[in-house]
Amino acid sequence: MDYLFLASSFLLSLILGMLIIPKILLISYKKRLFDQPDSRKVHSVPVPRLGGLSFFPVILISVCFVLGMFFYLGHTVENHCTNELLFFAVGIMTLFLVGVADDLIGVSYRYKFLVQVVAAFLLVLPGEWFNSLGGLFGIYELPFAVGAPLTVFVVVYITNAINLIDGIDGLASGLSCIALFILGLMCTLQGEGIFAMLAFSTLGVIVPFWFYNVFGNARRGHKLFMGDTGSLTLGYILSLLVIHLSMAEFGQEDTPNPKMVIAFSTLLVPLFDVVRVVLHRLRTGKNPFLPDKNHFHHKLLRTGMRVRMVLVTILFVLLFFIGLNVCLVDKLDVTLLLILDIVLWTLMQLFINYCVARHKSNPVIIVEKKK
């Protein structure tokens, strides 16, 4: 697909996001649709959480309009891509509606989990499933009976990882921007124009939201959260892109797949954080599905870092792992590379634990001057 069409989808999505997001803010304040602060949350004043309401409609308009112009000008795409998009549209619409319901009235995690599983199957049906592990743990080609359930698990895993990492301003959207840009670039280089368009259209609407989310002043009514509507939408799109890039080409199921390594590297921070948090909850006898304040960003906040600095730190951590894996993907076996990532992640967490303990034992004491 021509670069002009990809750029057009990004710009159209960006412009629509800039137009629609302020309207969502206005409606949220008029109808008093806020995310109320509590002991688990970082914000201290009510903030609208319907920013994610803009994501799916804007992405749908951008992709359909630019793709329509692509067809109108006489271009064609593979039939199976169109089929995959149709099933994907059903799945993302289902998650979008559940996200809206959760942001407005609340939905139990069991019901959301069930809907995520159904949406994941809608990606498997048209042929998007892991047909190879690319040599991970010595495993290459996978039969459908193994690859399909694994794909469903990965979709649910990624979707929840994005949802759970959405704890401070700009974090989930910032991590998603990095992932979408790299995944979109990979799709472009692979000649996967429709998937690249989906990635860049999503990136386009996330950019204006990120600025409202990070730099908006809550007390002046300029701040906005994405809510479950946004995080579920982002997680599902990222799942599709990662799975598509991880699929081995026909006849190459028994060879290493560097695309899979790089694709998963773009989501390494939220994926690893989910495992760490769930293990911690199980170890302490807590329900692994109930929220707490033990995520990566919560730990960094307990070291005494400010919210903005925590955001920048985590984004650079993701960039570090992506850069490391890109440099070593052709030099190390994929299993050894995964072990290296886990070791580095574990060492980093141990260092953060040390910094938290040190901050607790040496708190900063502010002394007021007498007037």
N, C-alpha and C positions, 0 to 999 in steps of 0.2 A: 504493500500500500504506500502511496506517495506520502512523503514527509509533510506535504502541505495539508493533507487531510488529518494527519495526527496533530499537527499544530492547530488546525482549525477546531478540532474537538476539545483540545485543552483550553483555547482562548474562549470558545463559546461557553464552556462549563465555568470558566473563571468569571466571565461577565455575568452569567445568570446567577452564580453564587453571590456576587457583589450586589445584585439587585434584590434577590430573594431573602437573604439572611437578615438585612435590616427590617424587612416586613415581618419576619418571624419574631424578631425582638419586640416589635411594636405590639403584635398580637399577644405575645406572652405577658407583657406588662399590663395590657388592657384586661386580659382574662385572669391575671394573677396565677399564671402557670409556672411555678418556681420549684427549684430543687432546694429544699430547706436544709440549713446547716445542722449537723449533729456531731456527736463526739468522734465519729469515725471519719468525718470529712474535713478537708483542709480549709474550705471557704467559711467565712464567718457571717456573711449576709446572704439572703435569698438570691438565687441566680436562675434565670430561665434555662431549661435543659432540653429544649426542642430544636437545637441547632441541627441535629441529625435529620430532622424532617426535610431539610433541603437536599440531602445527598442523593437519594434514589431518583426523585423527579428530575433533578438537574442532569444526572448521569444519563438517564433514559432519554431525555430530550436531546442532549448533545450527541450521544451515540447514534440514535435513530435518525436525526437530521443529517449528520455528516455521512452516515452510511447510506441514507437515501440519496443524497447528492452524488455519492460514489457510484451507486447503481444508475442514477439518472444520466450520468456522463458516459455510460457504456461499459463500466468496469464490472468485473464479476469476482466472487469469492467461492471457496470450496463449500459444497452443500453441507458437509458435516459441521462446519463452523456455525452456519445458520441454525442448524438443529440444536447445537449446544447452547447457543444464545437463547433459544426459545425456552428450553428447560431451565436455564439459569435465571431467566426473567421470572418464571413461576416461583422458583425458590427464593429469590431475593425479595419479591413482592410479599411472600408469606412472612419472611423474617421482618420486613419493614412494618407490616401491620401488627405483628406481635410486639415489636419495639415501641410503636406508637401507643399501644394499649398499656405497656409496662410503664412508659413515661407519664401517662395520664392517670391511670388508676392502679397500676401495679399488677404484675403477673408472677405466679409462683415459679421458682427455678425449675421444678419438675416439668411444668408445661412448656417453658422455654426450651428445655433440653430436648423434649419430644419433638418440637417443631424444628429444631436444629438438625436432628437426625433425619427427619423427613426431607428437609431442604438439601441435606448432604446426598441423599439417595437420588435426588433430581440432577445432581452433577454426574453421578455414576451412570445413570440410564443412557445418556447419549454417547458414552465412551470415555469419560474423563475419570480414569482410575489408575492406580499405581500398578504398572505391569512389570516393574523391575525396581529393586532397591539399589542398583548400580554398584553392587559389591559391598554394601554395608553389612558388617558381620559375616562377610563371605557369601551373601545372598544376592542373586541376580534376578533372573526371570521369576515372576510370580503368576500363579494361576488366578483366574477371576475370583474363585471362591476365597482366596486370601487377599487379593488386591482390592476387591470391592469393600469388604468390611474395614480394611485398613484405611481406605480413602475416606469412608464415613467418619471414622475415628479422628483422622487428621483435620477434616473440615470442622468438626465440633470442637476439637482442640484449639485450632487457630482462632475460630470465632470467639470462643470464651477467653482466650489469651488477650485479644484486643479489648474485649469488654472489661477484663479484670485490671489491665494496666492503665485504664482511664481513671487515674486518681488525682492528678494535678494538672494545672493549666498547660495545654499544648503537648502533653506527653503522648497520648494515643495518636493524636493527629500528626504530631511531629514524626514519630516512629513510622507511621503509615506513609507519610510523604516520602521519606527516604526509601522505604520498601517499594512504593508504587513507582517512583522514578527509576529505580534499578530494574525492577521487573518489567516495566514498560520498555526500557532500553533493550533488555534481553529479548523481549518479544519482537521488537523492531529489527534487531540484528538477525533473528531467526526467520524473519519474513512472516510473522504471525500478526498481520495488520489489525485484525479485529480485536484481538486480545491487547495489543498495544494501545489501540484507541480506547478500550475500556479502562486501562491503567491510567492513561493521561487525562481522560475525562474525569475520573475520580480524583486525580491529583488536582485538577483545575478547581473543583468545588471545595476541596480541603484547604487550599491556600487562603482564601478570604476568611473561612471559618477559623483557621489557626490564628490569624491576626486578631479577630474579635475575642477569641478564647484567651489568648496570652496577654494582649495589650489593652483589652477593653476594661473600662472602669465600672465595676459592679454598682457602686453607689450612684453613678450617673446613668445607669441603665444601658451600658454599652457592652456588657459581658454576656457570654453565651456558652452553655455546655452542649455537647453532642447527644448526651443521653444514650439509652440502650438502642434507640432507633439508629443512631449514627454508628455506634460501635458494632452492632450486629451486621449492618450494611457493609462496613469496611472489612470486617472479619470474613464475610462470605466472599467478597470480591477478591481479597488477598488469597483466600483458600483456592479459588478457581485458578488464579494466575500461577500459584506455586505448584499445584497439581499438574496443570498443563505443561509447565516447563520441566517438571520432573519425569514426565512420561518418556520412556525410551522409544526411539523410532523403530519402525518395523524392521526386524532382522538384527537389531543392535541391543537386544535385551540382555545379552551376556557380556556387555562391555561397561566400563565405568561411565558414569554420567555426571560430569562436572557441573552441568546446568542445575541439577537437583541440589547439589551442595551450595551453590551460590544463592539459589532461590530460597532455600531454608535459612541461609545466613541472614537474609534481610529481615527475618522475624525472630532471630535467635534470642534477643533480650526478653520479649514477652513470653516466648515458649519456655525458656529456661526458668523464668520467674514463676510461672504457673506450677511447674514441677516442684520447685523449692517451697512455695507457699503451701501446696497441698500436702507435701511430706511433713512440713512443720505442723500443720493442723492435725494430721493423723497422729503424729508423735505426741502431741499435747492433748489428745483425746477429743478434739473439736470436730464438728461437722465440716468436711472439706468443701462443701458447697456454700457455706455461710460466710459472709465477708468479715474481714478483720483489718488490722493495721500493721501487717507484716510484709507488705509488698516492697519491692526494690526501692521505690520512691519514699515509702514511709521510713525505711531504714536510713536512707540518706538524710532525710529531714531530722532524724534523731541524732545525727552527728553534729547538728548545729548549722547545717547548710541552709541557705534561703531557697525558696521554691524555685525561683528563676535559675539559680545555680544548679539545683538538682536536675532540672529539665535539660540544661546544656550538658551536664555530666553524662546523663543516660544516653542522650543522642550521640555523644562522642564514643561512648562504650559500644553502641551498636555499629558505628562507623569503623571502629577498631576491629571488631570481630569480622565484619564484612571484608575489610581490607586484608586481614590475616588469612581468611579462607580463600579469597581470590588469589593471593600470592602462593598459597601452599596446595591448592587443589590439584595441581598437576605434579606435585612433588611428593605428597604423602598419600598413603592409602586412606580412603574415606573413613574407615573405622578409626584409624589412628588420629585423623583430623578431628573427628567427633570427640575422642577421648581428650585430645589437647584442649578443645574448647571447654569441655566440662571441667578439666583441671584448672584452667585459667579462671573460669567463672567461680569455682569453689574457692580458690585462693583470694579472689576479689571480695567474695562474701565474708570470708574470715577476716580480711583486713577491715572491712566495713564494721563488722561486729566489734573489732578492737577499737575502732574510732568511736563507736557508740558508747562502749563501756568507759572509754577515756573521757568522753564529753560528760557523761553522768557523774563521774568522780571529780571532774573539774569544771563545774558549771560557771558560766559567765555571770558575775554579779554586777548589777547596775546600781550605782550609788547616786541618789539624787542630791544635788547641791542645795544647801539651805539658802533661802532667799534672804 
